[in-house]
Each structure stands twice: as structure tokens, then as C-alpha cells.
Amino acid sequence: MTSDSGDELLEFPCEFPLKIMGRALPGFDTHVRTIVDRHVPPQDQLAFVPRASQQGRYISLTVTIRASSRAQLDDLYRALSADERILVVL
């Protein structure tokens, strides 16, 4: 049996990692954190781990949050994906 809410695979609240990739420009991590801050209270931001690409041209940030709802995740994903500095959100 499935639910119409779309929450059938996740039980909230839950820890949820997001991988956010962009060019390794100054301030990229701060910019991403600003977007995350709009959607996730600081106490629910569990980890913020940067990793540079081998050539140093790109950076990936693994952001782990305590998600409170599917709507929160969807809103955050849309905000990150719409940002021109962010190339990929997984």
C-alpha cells in the first residue's frame, strides 16, 4: 500500500544527506550555507563537509540535515537547483 503524500520511503524527522556541486570559487560554501539556512534551522544542520575535485576546479559539499518533512526537502532541493552557482544537487 502506498501513500499519496510521497513520504512512504522516508520517516520524518530523519537525517538526510545532500551533495551539492559547483565551481570552486571563493565563497561558494558560504553561498550554499545561506540557501540551506533559509530552509533548515541551524540546530538541524548536522554536517557540512567540503571536498575539492582532483584538479581543484570544482567543489562538492555534503550537507546532512535533520529533515522535518518531504515539503522541506522539496523546497530546499528546488532552491539549490535553481541557483546559477550550483551545478548539481543529488
trRosetta pair geometry for C-beta under 8 A, 3 or more apart (Angstrom, degrees):
i j d omega theta_ij theta_ji phi_ij phi_ji
2 8 5.4 -62 -147 -57 74 166
3 6 7.3 -99 96 -4 93 23
3 7 6.2 -35 84 54 139 78
3 8 4.8 165 27 -64 99 101
5 8 7.4 134 66 -36 85 74
5 70 6.8 147 151 24 89 147
6 70 5.3 144 97 178 105 163
7 10 5.8 -85 -160 65 67 82
7 11 7.7 90 164 -96 100 35
7 12 6.7 -67 -151 -8 126 109
7 69 7.8 -59 -96 -159 127 65
7 70 5.0 -126 -82 -35 86 129
10 14 5.5 -127 -171 24 99 153
10 16 7.5 12 -137 -86 141 119
10 67 7.5 -16 167 86 144 134
10 70 6.8 144 62 -80 127 90
11 14 5.9 111 76 -60 59 121
12 67 6.2 -85 -122 110 100 85
12 68 5.8 78 -179 178 121 29
12 69 5.5 61 -154 -89 171 41
12 70 7.3 -116 -46 -32 137 66
13 44 8.0 -109 -157 -133 135 119
13 66 5.3 26 171 169 123 93
13 67 6.3 169 -153 83 70 47
13 68 5.1 -26 -99 -105 97 53
14 66 7.3 177 88 -153 21 59
14 67 5.6 -16 62 54 74 96
15 46 6.2 -25 -132 16 104 162
15 64 5.9 8 -176 179 98 107
15 65 7.4 165 -150 85 53 33
15 66 6.0 -35 -92 -97 59 62
15 67 7.6 127 -134 10 10 83
16 64 6.9 164 80 -152 35 62
16 65 5.6 -23 61 63 87 81
16 66 7.7 125 16 -121 81 16
16 67 4.3 19 8 -15 134 125
16 73 6.3 -62 134 -103 168 121
17 47 7.9 -19 -109 66 93 115
17 62 5.7 -9 -167 -174 111 97
17 63 7.1 147 -155 79 57 41
17 64 4.6 -29 -94 -94 75 84
18 62 7.3 161 79 -154 44 49
18 63 4.9 -16 59 62 96 93
18 64 7.7 175 17 -83 65 36
18 65 7.2 12 0 4 108 105
18 76 7.4 -117 -61 128 161 123
18 77 7.5 -156 -123 -91 132 80
18 80 7.3 151 165 -3 144 174
18 89 6.4 -15 -176 -167 108 92
18 90 7.1 154 -164 79 57 49
19 60 5.7 -5 -172 -176 96 115
19 61 7.4 157 -155 78 48 45
19 62 5.4 -20 -100 -99 73 74
19 63 8.0 172 -86 21 25 70
19 88 7.7 -10 111 114 91 99
19 89 7.3 155 82 -157 55 42
19 90 4.4 -6 57 58 103 102
20 32 5.5 139 112 -140 152 139
20 60 6.9 149 75 -159 42 61
20 61 4.7 -19 62 60 98 96
20 62 7.9 173 20 -84 72 26
20 63 6.3 18 1 1 117 113
20 80 5.9 -99 -115 -166 120 134
20 86 5.9 -53 -170 -139 99 118
20 88 7.5 170 -152 90 37 59
20 89 5.4 -1 -107 -109 73 77
21 58 6.1 14 -173 176 99 118
21 59 7.1 175 -144 89 59 44
21 60 4.6 -24 -94 -101 85 81
21 61 7.7 -176 -76 19 39 66
21 86 7.3 103 72 -163 43 71
21 87 5.2 -57 104 63 89 100
21 88 4.3 8 49 54 112 98
21 89 7.7 -158 22 -71 72 38
21 90 7.9 34 -7 0 106 99
22 25 7.4 -64 131 20 109 96
22 28 5.3 -169 84 -154 127 131
22 32 7.6 -168 7 -61 135 119
22 58 6.9 176 98 -151 26 79
22 59 6.3 -15 66 58 70 84
22 85 5.3 29 -150 149 148 75
22 86 5.0 -78 -71 -113 116 42
22 87 5.1 152 -104 0 53 89
22 88 8.0 -165 -61 29 54 65
23 28 7.1 -163 81 -86 57 143
23 57 6.6 -51 -143 162 77 72
23 58 6.0 -68 -113 -105 37 62
23 59 7.5 33 132 15 18 84
23 85 7.5 -103 37 -166 90 74
23 87 7.2 99 -29 -33 69 123
24 28 6.7 -108 -137 8 32 149
24 52 6.0 41 -101 -130 142 95
24 53 7.2 -130 -36 20 125 94
24 56 6.0 -92 53 168 164 59
24 57 5.9 179 20 164 109 18
24 58 5.7 -178 -29 -132 91 4
24 59 4.4 110 -94 -31 81 100
25 28 5.2 112 60 -50 73 106
25 85 7.4 -104 46 -151 131 112
27 30 4.9 -58 -158 46 67 115
27 31 5.6 75 142 -30 86 100
28 31 5.6 -56 -149 34 30 114
28 32 6.4 28 155 -16 66 105
28 59 5.8 137 89 56 147 136
28 61 7.9 -168 127 -33 100 125
28 85 6.4 -168 -126 161 85 126
29 32 5.8 -53 -147 37 32 110
29 33 6.3 35 153 -21 64 106
29 48 7.5 107 -169 161 107 114
29 50 5.6 -49 -92 -78 133 130
29 59 7.2 -77 -58 133 91 148
29 61 6.0 144 -117 -88 83 135
30 33 5.6 -53 -146 36 31 114
30 34 6.5 40 152 -26 63 101
31 34 5.7 -51 -155 27 31 115
31 35 7.0 27 150 -14 62 102
31 83 7.7 151 150 178 112 146
31 85 5.9 -4 125 79 154 159
32 35 5.8 -55 -156 35 37 110
32 36 6.3 35 149 -17 69 106
32 61 5.5 149 98 47 165 159
32 63 7.2 -152 147 -50 120 138
32 80 7.4 40 -141 -125 87 102
32 86 7.0 106 -97 -84 98 114
33 36 5.5 -54 -145 40 35 112
33 37 6.1 44 153 -29 66 104
33 48 6.6 31 -95 -143 104 150
34 37 5.6 -48 -147 29 29 117
34 38 7.2 35 152 -25 58 98
35 38 6.0 -51 -163 22 35 113
35 39 7.3 3 153 4 63 109
35 76 7.7 115 143 -153 93 74
35 79 5.4 171 -170 134 108 116
35 80 5.8 125 134 -85 146 70
35 83 6.3 -72 -84 -52 152 148
36 39 6.3 -81 -160 48 36 96
36 40 5.4 -32 171 36 79 115
36 45 6.5 88 142 -105 127 124
36 48 7.9 -174 59 -103 167 117
36 63 5.9 -131 -101 -169 149 156
36 65 7.2 -162 -163 -73 113 130
36 76 6.9 41 -122 -147 60 116
36 80 7.9 34 -69 -75 73 112
37 40 7.0 -77 -110 61 21 71
37 42 7.1 10 -124 -69 88 79
37 45 7.9 -30 -87 -50 62 144
38 79 6.8 -152 77 -169 129 167
39 72 6.2 136 175 -167 99 81
39 75 5.6 176 -126 106 124 106
39 76 4.2 167 120 -85 163 92
39 79 6.4 -171 -42 26 134 149
40 44 5.1 -123 -177 88 94 110
40 45 5.6 112 121 -66 123 87
40 65 4.8 -81 -134 -141 155 137
40 66 7.9 134 -158 53 113 62
40 67 7.9 -64 -107 -97 114 57
40 72 7.3 97 -83 175 77 119
40 76 6.7 30 -35 -93 103 139
41 44 4.9 78 63 13 81 105
41 45 7.6 -143 98 -16 42 85
42 45 5.6 -52 -151 21 40 114
44 65 5.6 42 139 -170 90 85
44 66 4.1 -112 -153 53 87 96
44 67 7.8 124 170 -64 126 24
44 68 7.2 -50 -133 -37 159 99
45 48 6.5 12 167 -47 113 108
45 63 7.2 -47 -149 -169 94 97
45 64 7.9 114 -169 83 51 54
45 65 5.7 -33 -107 -108 52 81
45 66 8.0 -102 -48 13 19 79
46 64 4.5 -58 72 105 107 99
46 65 6.3 167 10 -112 90 21
46 66 6.0 101 -40 -36 113 85
47 62 6.9 -8 114 110 110 91
47 63 7.1 176 91 -149 64 34
47 64 4.1 30 43 36 99 110
48 61 6.5 -11 -170 -173 73 109
48 62 7.8 170 -150 84 27 53
48 63 5.4 12 -110 -111 70 77
48 64 7.9 -130 -58 28 43 67
49 61 6.9 149 76 -159 44 57
49 62 4.6 -12 61 57 101 97
49 63 7.9 -169 25 -71 65 38
49 64 8.0 28 3 -5 103 98
50 59 5.8 -18 -162 -174 101 115
50 60 7.4 147 -156 82 51 45
50 61 5.3 -26 -97 -100 66 77
51 59 7.0 149 76 -160 40 65
51 60 5.1 -17 63 62 94 91
51 61 7.7 170 19 -85 69 32
51 62 7.3 30 0 -8 112 99
52 56 5.3 6 170 -116 128 59
52 58 7.3 140 -161 85 56 49
52 59 5.4 -35 -102 -103 59 78
53 56 6.3 -134 69 -42 77 14
53 57 5.8 -38 61 50 132 68
53 58 4.1 56 -20 56 132 90
53 59 7.1 -109 -13 -71 80 33
53 60 7.6 94 -60 -14 77 92
55 58 7.9 55 64 14 91 80
58 87 7.6 -58 -136 29 117 146
65 76 7.7 -120 24 -138 163 175
67 72 5.7 171 -158 87 83 121
67 73 5.2 16 -143 -62 140 102
68 72 5.3 75 54 -5 83 156
69 72 4.7 107 58 0 79 99
69 73 7.3 -144 99 0 48 84
70 73 5.7 -56 -153 39 37 111
70 74 6.1 37 151 -20 69 107
71 74 5.6 -54 -144 38 31 112
71 75 6.2 32 157 -19 65 106
72 75 5.9 -55 -147 37 28 110
72 76 6.3 25 156 -16 63 109
73 76 5.8 -58 -146 39 29 109
73 77 6.1 29 157 -19 66 109
74 77 5.8 -55 -144 38 28 111
74 78 6.3 29 157 -19 64 107
75 78 5.8 -56 -147 36 28 111
75 79 6.4 27 155 -18 64 108
76 79 5.8 -57 -148 37 30 110
76 80 6.3 25 157 -15 66 109
77 80 6.0 -58 -146 40 28 108
77 81 6.0 24 159 -16 65 114
77 89 6.0 161 -147 126 73 142
78 81 5.9 -59 -140 41 26 109
78 82 6.1 24 162 -20 63 113
79 82 6.1 -60 -145 36 24 109
79 83 6.9 34 155 -35 59 103
80 83 6.0 -52 -159 14 32 115
80 86 5.5 -98 177 127 74 174
80 89 4.6 106 115 -90 123 147
81 86 6.9 -105 -106 99 22 127
81 89 5.1 -99 -73 23 79 133
83 86 4.5 64 79 13 105 109
86 89 6.3 27 158 -52 130 97
